[in-house]
Amino acid sequence: MKGDRVEIVVDVGGSATRTYEVVATRAGRRVEIGHRRGVVEVSEVTRTGTVVRTARFMANRVLALVEHPVSDRRDDASDGVAD
């Protein structure tokens, strides 16, 4: 869903880290995560499954992988908390 995003924190050597972000940029797109052969892949994918872009990281360098899904407005309205 547009707005879904994944943050990837990577060790770049020494005591330094670098943070990358992959975001679903258009309606109908989503962000998928895969782990294959020592590589973490984070891809933006269309409704039909076509990969738009992919970020690849060596798995042993990834310190954190944080998913930030977009909440559905219907779920927010039904949480039972009055505004």
VMD Tcl script that draws the C-alpha trace (Angstrom):
set ca {
  {0.00 0.00 0.00}
  {1.31 3.48 -0.79}
  {3.31 4.74 2.15}
  {4.54 1.34 3.33}
  {8.21 1.65 4.14}
  {11.12 -0.39 5.42}
  {14.18 1.02 7.19}
  {17.44 -0.90 6.96}
  {20.33 -0.11 9.31}
  {23.67 -1.36 7.96}
  {27.12 -1.58 9.58}
  {29.52 0.21 7.23}
  {32.69 -0.49 9.19}
  {34.28 0.76 12.36}
  {31.59 2.18 14.61}
  {29.65 3.76 11.72}
  {26.18 2.79 10.55}
  {24.08 3.93 7.63}
  {20.27 3.89 7.37}
  {18.46 3.23 4.10}
  {14.74 3.46 3.43}
  {12.60 1.79 0.76}
  {9.11 3.29 0.34}
  {6.07 2.21 -1.70}
  {5.78 5.39 -3.77}
  {2.46 4.88 -5.59}
  {-0.97 3.51 -4.84}
  {-1.16 -0.27 -5.21}
  {2.52 -0.86 -4.55}
  {3.96 -2.68 -1.59}
  {7.36 -3.39 -0.08}
  {8.55 -7.00 0.17}
  {11.53 -8.42 2.06}
  {13.49 -11.52 1.07}
  {16.52 -13.28 2.53}
  {18.47 -15.46 0.09}
  {22.04 -16.80 0.10}
  {23.39 -14.34 2.64}
  {21.72 -11.34 0.99}
  {18.74 -9.33 2.26}
  {16.58 -7.92 -0.56}
  {14.00 -5.20 -0.04}
  {11.84 -4.58 -3.12}
  {9.07 -2.23 -4.16}
  {6.51 -4.34 -6.05}
  {3.43 -3.48 -8.14}
  {0.00 -5.13 -7.78}
  {0.89 -7.62 -10.50}
  {4.16 -8.63 -8.84}
  {6.53 -6.70 -11.08}
  {9.57 -5.47 -9.18}
  {10.06 -1.72 -9.58}
  {13.30 -1.38 -7.61}
  {15.38 -3.49 -5.26}
  {17.92 -2.73 -2.55}
  {20.36 -5.53 -1.65}
  {22.48 -5.79 1.48}
  {24.89 -8.41 2.81}
  {22.98 -10.17 5.60}
  {25.93 -10.18 8.00}
  {26.10 -6.35 7.76}
  {22.39 -5.69 8.46}
  {21.89 -4.58 12.07}
  {18.15 -3.84 11.94}
  {15.26 -4.19 9.53}
  {12.19 -2.20 10.59}
  {8.87 -2.41 8.76}
  {6.47 0.55 8.93}
  {3.16 -0.54 7.38}
  {0.54 2.11 6.66}
  {-2.43 1.61 8.96}
  {-5.85 1.24 7.41}
  {-8.16 4.15 8.31}
  {-10.98 1.72 9.15}
  {-8.75 0.09 11.78}
  {-7.92 3.47 13.32}
  {-11.58 4.44 13.58}
  {-12.53 1.19 15.33}
  {-9.88 1.25 18.06}
  {-12.45 2.34 20.62}
  {-10.57 5.43 21.72}
  {-12.48 8.72 21.61}
  {-10.68 11.71 20.15}
}
mol new
graphics top color blue
foreach p $ca { graphics top sphere $p radius 0.5 }
foreach p [lrange $ca 0 end-1] q [lrange $ca 1 end] { graphics top cylinder $p $q radius 0.2 }
display resetview
